[in-house]
Amino acid sequence: MPRQLLTDELWEKLKIIMLKMGIYDKPCLRKTVEGIFYRLRVGCPWRDLPTAFGNWNAVYKRFNDWSRKEKLMGILTPWLLIQTWNGNLLMGVL
C-alpha cells in the first residue's frame, strides 16, 4: 500500500474545506482524495491507480465530478492559501 500523502493535520484542514464545499464525509473520502493526489503526483493512467485507494473507476468518477462542478478548484485554492500562510510547500505534500 502506498504511504499516505497527507499528514493527519493537513487532512483535517482539507476535510473542513471539503465539508464547506458540500462534499459529504464518507468513510472512503480520505482514500479517494489521496488517490486523486497520488494520480496527479505520479501521472499514471487511472486504471493503474493502486487498489489501496479503492476502485480506480470510483476515484476517477469523483475527480471528474468535482472538476466538472468546479469543486476541486474550490477545495484546492483555499487549502493552497492555508499552506502558503503556514509556510509549507504544497509540492512537498503532493
C-alpha positions in Angstrom: 0.0 0.0 0.0 1.4 3.4 -0.9 2.1 5.6 2.1 -0.4 8.3 3.0 0.4 11.5 1.1 -1.3 13.8 3.7 -0.5 14.1 7.4 -3.4 13.8 9.8 -3.1 17.6 10.5 -3.3 18.5 6.8 -6.1 16.1 6.2 -8.2 17.7 9.0 -7.7 21.2 7.4 -8.6 19.9 4.0 -11.6 18.0 5.3 -13.0 21.2 6.9 -12.7 22.9 3.5 -14.4 20.0 1.7 -17.3 20.0 4.1 -17.9 23.7 3.5 -17.9 22.9 -0.2 -20.8 20.5 0.3 -18.7 17.3 0.0 -20.0 14.5 2.3 -17.7 12.9 4.8 -18.0 9.3 3.6 -15.8 6.6 5.1 -13.7 6.3 1.9 -13.3 10.1 1.4 -9.7 10.3 2.6 -8.7 7.3 0.4 -10.4 8.9 -2.6 -8.7 12.2 -2.1 -5.3 10.5 -1.5 -5.9 8.5 -4.7 -6.6 11.7 -6.7 -3.4 13.4 -5.3 -1.4 10.2 -5.9 -2.5 10.1 -9.5 -1.8 13.8 -10.0 1.7 13.4 -8.5 2.7 10.2 -10.3 0.9 10.8 -13.6 -0.2 7.2 -14.0 -3.2 6.2 -16.0 -6.4 6.0 -13.9 -6.5 2.2 -14.4 -3.1 1.9 -12.9 -4.1 3.5 -9.6 -3.1 1.2 -6.7 -6.0 -0.6 -5.2 -5.1 0.8 -1.8 -7.0 3.9 -2.9 -10.1 2.0 -3.8 -11.6 1.2 -7.1 -9.8 3.3 -9.8 -13.1 4.0 -11.6 -14.8 5.3 -8.4 -11.8 7.7 -7.8 -11.8 8.8 -11.4 -15.6 9.5 -11.3 -15.2 11.5 -8.1 -12.3 13.5 -9.7 -14.4 14.1 -12.8 -17.5 15.1 -10.9 -15.6 17.5 -8.6 -13.7 19.0 -11.6 -16.9 19.5 -13.7 -18.7 21.2 -10.7 -15.5 23.3 -10.0 -15.4 21.8 -6.5 -11.8 20.6 -7.0 -10.5 24.2 -7.5 -12.8 25.3 -4.7 -11.1 22.8 -2.4 -7.5 23.3 -3.5 -7.4 27.1 -3.7 -8.2 27.8 0.0 -6.1 24.8 1.0 -3.1 26.2 -1.0 -3.6 29.5 0.7 -3.6 27.9 4.1 -0.4 26.0 3.2 1.2 29.2 1.9 0.3 31.2 5.0 1.7 28.4 7.2 5.0 28.4 5.2 4.6 24.8 4.0 5.4 23.9 0.5 2.4 22.2 -1.2 4.5 20.4 -3.7 6.3 18.8 -0.8 3.0 17.4 0.4 1.9 16.2 -3.0 
